[in-house]
């Protein structure tokens, strides 16, 4: 599992409890393997049970280049994708 990101790769970051659940804080995906957020979620969910649990959660929050986005946003080489658990408050 790569932890750095080359210019043509997509950098994927994990925050809060996702970091602990998945056992890593970031990885790089080849930009040729994914086209949008939905395809990134699908690709990551195939990595195992815990990954599937995280990336099939409909409340998952995602940002591209520090802007909150929906699953249909198109990903470009060099983008930074960040996944966050749902925010709760009281």
HELIX and SHEET records of a PDB file:
HELIX    1   1 UNK A   17  UNK A   22  1                                   6    
HELIX    2   2 UNK A   37  UNK A   45  1                                   9    
HELIX    3   3 UNK A   49  UNK A   55  1                                   7    
SHEET    1   A 5 UNK A  26  UNK A  30  0                                        
SHEET    2   A 5 UNK A   9  UNK A  14 -1                                        
SHEET    3   A 5 UNK A  80  UNK A  84  1                                        
SHEET    4   A 5 UNK A  61  UNK A  64 -1                                        
SHEET    5   A 5 UNK A  67  UNK A  68 -1                                        
END                                                                             
